[in-house]
Amino acid sequence: MSVPAPPHGAHYSAAAERNRQPILDVLRQTLPAQGSALEIASGTGQHTAWFAQGLPGWTWQPSDAQPDAFASIRAWCAQAGVGNVRAPLLLDVLAPRWPAELSAHREPFDALFCANMLHIAPWETCTALMRGAARHLAPRGLLIVYGPFIEREVPTSPGNLAFDASLRQRDPAWGIRRLGDVADQATLAGLCLRQRVEMPANNLLLVFARTPGVHQTAP
Ligand SMILES: C[S@@+](CC[C@H](N)C(=O)[O-])C[C@H]1O[C@@H](n2cnc3c(N)ncnc32)[C@H](O)[C@@H]1O
């Protein structure tokens, strides 16, 4: 499975190119053979195309808060020749209600996937992501979050410390999030951290599931 040079007009992320296969490896171990996924903050669309190709039993719904991402998402998917990707949706996690189109499809989703958004968006997006996941996930669905995190028990790498400082300099509302704070927001939404997977380059892949016995989430 290989994707050649970026298609014409597509955005390109070197990090996405590096981390797509390690993430796919974990997705394959974590997810069942079939299902439907909503991807939050799809960005360039490199992940969308790679995961749709690598998980052929899944239907993949990309989305982003920026409509200018859509052409790139489409271009990567067209180049990969994947037929299991829906048209990208405009979805800002901070919107009180997520797009009506979601309910027109096969809802609820078996997985929500979100990579590299929480540190490059205001903290409120974490609360919104957790609440949205609780609204849109099937009872046994999983929320999978990938990116850098700060952990109380684990020394933060020099690279992540420098990255955090640069993010906060660009926008004081941005910054690498504390895993404990993220897990707290999940708990408030009725989810719990089920799995923490160490990934290359000091990133984590976090798997959240519904908290057993908790069926209600805040609106
Ligand atoms: C660093 S990019 C990550 C893209 C891709 N997931 C990846 O890992 O390569 C961050 C993405 O988050 C999106 N984003 C920022 N704020 C958002 C929000 N409130 N709701 C949804 N997406 C948002 C941006 O538009 C951008 O595409």
Ligand as a Chemical Component Dictionary entry (heavy atoms), coordinates in Angstrom:
data_LIG
# 
_chem_comp.id                   LIG 
_chem_comp.type                 NON-POLYMER 
_chem_comp.pdbx_formal_charge   0 
_chem_comp.three_letter_code    LIG 
# 
loop_
_chem_comp_atom.comp_id 
_chem_comp_atom.atom_id 
_chem_comp_atom.alt_atom_id 
_chem_comp_atom.type_symbol 
_chem_comp_atom.charge 
_chem_comp_atom.model_Cartn_x 
_chem_comp_atom.model_Cartn_y 
_chem_comp_atom.model_Cartn_z 
_chem_comp_atom.pdbx_ordinal 
LIG C1  C1  C 0  -2.889  20.285 12.885 1  
LIG S1  S1  S 1  -4.316  20.029 11.908 2  
LIG C2  C2  C 0  -4.518  18.258 12.062 3  
LIG C3  C3  C 0  -5.049  17.650 10.788 4  
LIG C4  C4  C 0  -5.064  16.125 10.775 5  
LIG N1  N1  N 0  -6.030  15.602 11.725 6  
LIG C5  C5  C 0  -3.680  15.555 11.034 7  
LIG O1  O1  O 0  -3.442  15.005 12.110 8  
LIG O2  O2  O -1 -2.841  15.680 10.136 9  
LIG C6  C6  C 0  -5.605  20.674 12.949 10 
LIG C7  C7  C 0  -6.966  20.655 12.288 11 
LIG O3  O3  O 0  -7.927  20.975 13.283 12 
LIG C8  C8  C 0  -8.974  21.690 12.656 13 
LIG N2  N2  N 0  -9.746  22.387 13.664 14 
LIG C9  C9  C 0  -9.350  23.421 14.441 15 
LIG N3  N3  N 0  -10.356 23.815 15.240 16 
LIG C10 C10 C 0  -11.403 23.012 14.986 17 
LIG C11 C11 C 0  -12.728 22.917 15.490 18 
LIG N4  N4  N 0  -13.182 23.787 16.399 19 
LIG N5  N5  N 0  -13.543 21.954 15.022 20 
LIG C12 C12 C 0  -13.102 21.074 14.082 21 
LIG N6  N6  N 0  -11.851 21.124 13.538 22 
LIG C13 C13 C 0  -11.022 22.082 13.986 23 
LIG C14 C14 C 0  -8.215  22.613 11.687 24 
LIG O4  O4  O 0  -9.070  23.138 10.689 25 
LIG C15 C15 C 0  -7.136  21.673 11.163 26 
LIG O5  O5  O 0  -7.552  21.013 10.001 27 
# 
loop_
_chem_comp_bond.comp_id 
_chem_comp_bond.atom_id_1 
_chem_comp_bond.atom_id_2 
_chem_comp_bond.value_order 
_chem_comp_bond.pdbx_ordinal 
LIG C1  S1  SING 1  
LIG S1  C2  SING 2  
LIG S1  C6  SING 3  
LIG C2  C3  SING 4  
LIG C3  C4  SING 5  
LIG C4  N1  SING 6  
LIG C4  C5  SING 7  
LIG C5  O1  DOUB 8  
LIG C5  O2  SING 9  
LIG C6  C7  SING 10 
LIG C7  O3  SING 11 
LIG C7  C15 SING 12 
LIG O3  C8  SING 13 
LIG C8  N2  SING 14 
LIG C8  C14 SING 15 
LIG N2  C9  SING 16 
LIG N2  C13 SING 17 
LIG C9  N3  DOUB 18 
LIG N3  C10 SING 19 
LIG C10 C11 SING 20 
LIG C10 C13 DOUB 21 
LIG C11 N4  SING 22 
LIG C11 N5  DOUB 23 
LIG N5  C12 SING 24 
LIG C12 N6  DOUB 25 
LIG N6  C13 SING 26 
LIG C14 O4  SING 27 
LIG C14 C15 SING 28 
LIG C15 O5  SING 29 
# 
